[in-house]
């Protein structure tokens, strides 16, 4: 398939390659002695009643750049407080020293928020198993001895010091290593959650913005809310830097809560560079995110061009194929049905549709749906989930390009 890249999309996509170097034992020992690839840390602890004072004194950046969309409900917050009552070890808070004496909260924002809000009487305890007698009580309502016990507890803080990285590139690598190894609240960080934290440039912001597009959300089954003028309203609101109030509809949607929706937008732009794809998909998407941030940093107007490209393509997909745009007609439990949306169809179909104009394609109709059902039946092997190589992606894109051409030319009997 011939992919027509925009001029600025052709700029240095590959970037620098990481070369693997074989070191001798002596060189390895020397590398360790000079502290290369070793993080410099300090450890401390904060009494729980002082957590709010410490993290609101201006030295700590608590903006949710590292915050995932997963939020703690009151039961999970209460379990944290119960752990303090019982003196059960709690995972430490991780902070990064961006300047001497200035820090970013890398991991632990939910714990910080739960402690601060508890002392501010923002929620009552619930779901406690070892101390059910305390359910329904806020901090101010707890018995004296329980309050005194909690007030004595501390939460550990691990500081990653500025000396850990001697350059911006080293800092990015170090942060990635930390994020990949941290389990926040027992839930492993997903790739896009890591990208959101590490590569929070203009392109990342654009991907997040486009993930709220009404048509995109509808085609992927992500809840949408509109205002009186039929404009999309975001279903979450950052009331404070510590609070992420998510509507119930989104809280139950895994695509949204784990940032897979943002990754889907990123995949659209990445697949335009599929000829450069090799190795792990996650590494390829990282490279695309870095590249996108770079080209938008050089010229912010490019963001409008990319935005228009994505919106035009998603609207064409919706216009031609309706709510089945990214679904496969396949045998499910001995009966042919339409599947849920699939990434492998989305990747290739969106790639194939970028060259068309929305005014030149027909609306979805019964004939198109029947044609797609027939095409999927006849090419079932092409959509084997194990086929995810560059060649497989391009073959599916060629398949969809031919599908569109047949629809435009009225050759749906082929």
C-alpha positions in Angstrom: 0.0 0.0 0.0 1.3 3.5 -0.9 1.0 5.7 2.2 1.1 9.4 1.4 2.9 11.1 4.3 2.6 14.8 5.0 5.9 16.6 4.5 6.6 17.1 8.2 5.8 13.4 8.9 8.9 12.5 6.8 11.3 14.2 9.2 13.7 11.9 11.0 11.2 9.4 12.2 13.8 6.9 13.1 15.8 9.1 15.4 18.8 7.6 17.3 19.2 3.9 17.5 20.2 2.3 20.8 23.2 0.1 20.1 23.9 -2.9 22.2 27.5 -3.0 23.3 29.3 -6.1 24.7 31.4 -5.1 27.7 34.2 -7.0 29.4 33.9 -8.0 33.1 36.4 -5.2 33.9 34.4 -2.6 32.0 31.2 -3.8 33.8 32.9 -3.4 37.2 34.0 0.1 36.2 30.5 1.0 35.0 29.1 0.0 38.4 31.8 1.8 40.3 31.2 5.1 38.6 27.5 4.8 39.3 26.3 4.5 35.7 22.7 3.1 35.4 22.4 3.4 39.2 19.7 5.6 40.8 20.6 7.8 43.7 17.9 7.9 46.3 17.1 9.2 49.8 14.5 7.7 52.1 12.4 9.3 54.8 9.0 9.2 56.4 6.2 11.6 57.1 3.8 11.5 60.0 0.3 11.1 58.7 -1.1 14.4 60.2 1.7 16.3 58.5 1.2 14.8 55.0 -1.0 17.8 53.9 1.4 20.4 55.2 4.3 18.7 53.4 2.7 18.2 50.0 1.1 21.7 49.9 4.1 23.8 50.8 5.0 24.6 47.2 8.0 22.3 46.9 6.0 19.4 45.5 4.4 19.3 42.1 1.2 17.2 42.6 -0.2 17.9 39.1 -1.6 14.7 37.7 1.0 14.4 34.8 1.8 11.0 36.3 -1.7 10.3 37.3 -3.6 7.5 35.7 -7.3 7.5 35.2 -7.7 4.7 37.8 -9.1 6.3 40.9 -9.6 5.0 44.4 -13.1 4.6 45.7 -13.8 5.1 49.4 -13.5 1.4 50.1 -10.0 1.4 48.8 -9.1 4.6 50.7 -10.6 3.1 53.8 -8.5 -0.1 53.4 -5.4 2.2 53.4 -6.5 3.8 56.6 -7.2 0.4 58.1 -3.7 -0.7 57.2 -2.3 2.3 59.2 -4.5 1.4 62.1 -3.1 -2.1 62.1 0.4 -0.9 61.3 0.6 -3.0 58.2 3.4 -1.8 55.8 2.2 0.5 53.1 4.1 1.0 49.8 6.2 4.2 49.8 5.5 7.4 47.9 8.1 8.0 45.1 9.1 11.5 44.3 11.6 12.9 41.7 13.9 15.9 42.3 13.5 18.0 39.2 15.5 20.8 40.7 17.4 21.0 44.0 14.7 21.0 46.6 11.8 20.8 44.1 10.0 17.5 43.5 7.4 15.8 41.4 5.2 13.1 42.8 5.9 10.1 40.6 3.9 7.5 42.4 1.6 7.6 45.4 -0.8 10.5 44.6 -3.8 8.4 45.5 -2.3 7.5 48.8 -1.5 11.2 49.5 -5.0 12.2 48.5 -6.6 9.5 50.7 -4.7 10.6 53.7 -5.3 14.3 53.2 -9.0 13.9 52.6 -9.3 11.6 55.6 -7.9 14.2 57.9 -10.2 16.8 56.3 -13.2 14.6 57.0 -14.0 14.2 53.3 -15.1 10.6 53.6 -16.3 8.0 56.1 -14.7 4.7 56.5 -16.4 1.7 54.8 -15.8 -1.9 53.9 -13.3 -2.4 56.8 -12.9 -6.1 57.6 -10.7 -6.1 60.7 -12.2 -3.0 62.2 -15.9 -3.1 61.1 -16.8 -1.2 64.2 -15.2 1.9 62.6 -17.3 1.8 59.4 -19.4 4.9 58.7 -17.0 7.0 60.9 -15.0 10.0 59.7 -11.6 10.9 61.3 -13.2 13.4 63.7 -15.7 10.7 64.8 -13.1 8.1 65.7 -12.5 7.0 69.3 -9.6 8.9 70.9 -7.2 6.0 71.1 -7.8 5.1 67.4 -7.0 8.7 66.4 -3.9 8.7 68.5 -2.8 5.5 67.0 -3.3 6.7 63.4 -1.5 10.0 64.2 1.6 8.1 65.2 1.9 6.3 61.9 4.2 7.4 59.1 4.3 6.9 55.4 7.6 6.3 53.7 8.9 8.5 51.0 11.6 7.6 48.5 13.3 10.5 46.7 15.0 10.0 43.4 17.7 12.6 43.4 18.8 14.8 40.6 22.2 13.2 40.6 20.6 10.1 39.2 20.6 11.5 35.7 23.3 13.6 34.1 21.3 14.5 30.9 17.7 14.8 29.8 18.0 11.6 27.9 19.2 9.7 31.0 16.4 11.3 33.0 13.8 9.9 30.5 15.4 6.5 30.6 15.5 6.5 34.4 11.9 7.5 34.8 10.8 4.8 32.3 12.7 2.2 34.3 11.0 3.3 37.5 7.6 3.4 36.0 8.0 0.0 34.5 8.9 -1.5 37.9 6.4 0.3 40.1 3.0 -1.3 40.9 0.7 1.5 42.0 -2.0 0.2 44.2 -1.2 -3.3 43.0 -2.2 -2.5 39.4 0.6 -2.7 36.8 1.1 0.4 34.7 0.1 0.0 31.1 2.3 1.2 28.2 0.1 4.2 27.5 0.0 5.2 31.1 3.8 5.2 31.1 3.9 7.3 27.8 1.5 9.8 29.3 3.8 10.3 32.2 7.1 10.3 30.3 6.3 12.0 27.0 3.7 14.6 28.0 4.4 16.9 25.1 2.0 18.6 22.6 1.5 15.4 20.6 0.5 13.5 23.7 -2.0 16.2 24.5 -3.4 16.1 21.0 -3.9 12.3 21.3 -5.8 12.8 24.6 -7.9 15.5 23.0 -8.8 13.4 20.0 -9.7 10.5 22.2 -12.7 12.6 23.4 -14.1 12.8 19.8 -17.7 11.8 19.9 -17.6 9.6 16.8 -14.4 7.9 17.9 -15.9 7.1 21.3 -19.2 5.9 19.8 -17.3 3.4 17.5 -15.3 2.0 20.4 -18.2 1.9 22.8 -16.8 4.6 25.1 -19.5 6.6 26.9 -20.2 10.1 25.5 -22.0 13.0 27.0 -23.2 16.1 25.0 -24.3 19.5 26.0 -27.4 21.4 24.8 -25.6 22.4 21.6 -24.7 18.7 20.9 -21.0 19.3 21.7 -19.1 16.6 23.5 -18.7 17.2 27.2 -15.8 15.5 29.1 -17.2 13.0 31.6 -14.5 13.8 34.2 -13.5 16.9 35.9 -10.2 17.8 37.6 -11.5 19.8 40.5 -8.2 19.9 42.2 -4.7 18.5 41.4 -5.4 15.5 43.7 -9.0 14.7 42.7 -10.1 12.9 39.5 -13.9 12.7 39.6 -14.9 10.2 37.0 -18.4 9.7 35.9 -19.8 6.2 36.6 -20.1 5.4 32.9 -16.4 6.0 32.3 -15.3 4.3 35.5 -16.7 1.1 34.2 -15.1 1.4 30.8 -11.7 -0.3 30.6 -10.7 1.5 27.4 -11.0 4.8 29.1 -9.7 4.0 32.5 -6.4 2.4 31.3 -5.8 5.0 28.6 -6.3 2.5 25.8 -8.4 5.1 24.1 -5.4 7.5 23.9 -3.3 4.6 22.6 -5.8 4.0 19.8 -5.4 7.6 18.6 -1.6 7.2 18.8 -1.9 3.9 16.8 -3.6 5.8 14.0 -0.7 8.1 13.5 1.9 5.4 14.1 0.5 3.2 11.4 1.2 5.9 8.9 4.8 5.0 9.5 4.2 1.2 9.4 7.0 0.8 6.9 9.4 1.7 9.7 7.8 -0.8 12.1 10.0 -3.5 13.5 10.5 -5.1 16.9 8.0 -4.7 19.7 4.8 -2.7 19.0 5.2 -0.8 22.3 8.7 0.4 21.4 7.3 1.5 18.0 4.5 3.5 19.6 7.1 5.1 22.0 9.1 6.2 19.0 6.0 7.6 17.4 5.1 9.6 20.5 8.6 11.1 20.8 8.6 11.9 17.1 5.1 13.5 17.3 6.1 15.7 20.3 9.2 16.8 18.4 7.5 17.9 15.2 4.8 19.7 17.1 7.4 21.4 19.3 9.0 22.7 16.1 5.7 24.0 14.7 2.5 23.9 16.7 0.3 24.5 13.6 1.1 21.0 12.5 -1.2 19.8 15.3 -4.2 21.3 13.5 -3.3 19.4 10.3 -3.0 16.1 12.2 -6.2 16.8 14.1 -8.1 17.4 10.8 -6.6 14.2 9.3 -7.8 12.0 12.3 -11.3 13.5 12.5 -11.8 13.3 8.7 -10.8 9.6 8.7 -12.9 8.6 11.8 -15.9 10.3 10.2 -15.4 8.5 7.0 -15.2 5.2 8.8 -18.5 6.0 10.6 -20.2 7.2 7.5 -19.4 4.2 5.4 -19.5 1.3 7.9 -21.5 2.7 10.9 -21.1 1.1 14.3 -19.6 -2.0 12.7 -16.6 -0.1 11.3 -13.9 -1.8 13.4 -15.8 -5.1 13.9 -15.3 -8.4 12.2 -18.1 -10.6 10.9 -16.9 -14.0 12.2 -18.1 -17.3 13.6 -18.8 -17.0 17.3 -20.1 -20.1 19.2 -21.1 -21.8 15.9 -22.9 -18.7 14.6 -21.7 -15.9 12.4 -22.0 -12.6 14.3 -20.4 -9.2 14.4 -17.6 -9.0 16.9 -16.7 -6.1 19.2 -14.3 -3.5 17.7 -10.8 -4.9 17.1 -7.5 -3.1 17.0 -6.2 -5.0 14.0 -9.2 -3.9 11.9 -9.0 -0.3 13.2 -5.3 0.0 12.4 -5.6 -1.1 8.8 -9.0 0.3 7.9 -8.1 3.8 9.2 -4.8 3.6 7.3 -6.7 2.7 4.1 -9.3 5.5 4.6 -6.9 8.4 5.0 -6.7 9.1 1.3 -10.4 9.7 0.8 -12.7 12.7 1.2 -15.8 12.4 3.3 -17.9 13.9 0.6 -16.9 11.2 -1.9 -18.0 8.2 0.1 -21.5 6.8 0.5 -23.5 6.4 3.7 -23.7 3.0 5.4 -26.5 0.9 4.0 -27.7 -2.7 3.9 -25.8 -3.5 0.7 -22.5 -2.3 2.2 -23.1 -4.4 5.4 -23.9 -7.5 3.4 -20.8 -7.0 1.2 -18.7 -6.7 4.3 -20.1 -9.8 5.8 -19.3 -11.7 2.6 -15.8 -10.2 2.4 -15.0 -11.2 6.0 -16.2 -14.8 5.5 -14.1 -15.2 2.4 -11.0 -13.7 4.0 -11.2 -15.1 7.6 -7.6 -16.2 7.7 -6.4 -12.7 7.1 -7.9 -11.6 10.4 -6.3 -14.3 12.6 -5.3 -12.4 15.7 -1.8 -13.9 15.6 -1.0 -12.1 12.3 0.3 -8.8 13.6 3.5 -8.2 11.6 4.2 -5.2 9.3 3.3 -7.4 6.3 0.0 -8.5 7.9 -1.0 -4.9 8.7 -0.2 -3.8 5.1 -2.1 -6.7 3.6 -5.2 -5.9 5.6 -4.8 -2.2 4.6 -4.7 -3.3 0.9 -7.8 -5.5 1.5 -9.7 -2.5 2.9 -8.5 -0.2 0.2 -9.9 -2.6 -2.4 -13.1 -2.9 -0.4 -13.6 0.9 -0.5 -12.8 1.1 -4.2 -15.4 -1.6 -5.0 -18.0 0.2 -2.9 -17.2 3.5 -4.7 -17.4 1.9 -8.1 -20.5 -0.2 -7.3 -18.6 -3.5 -7.7 -19.9 -5.2 -4.5 -20.5 -8.4 -6.3 -16.7 -9.1 -6.4 
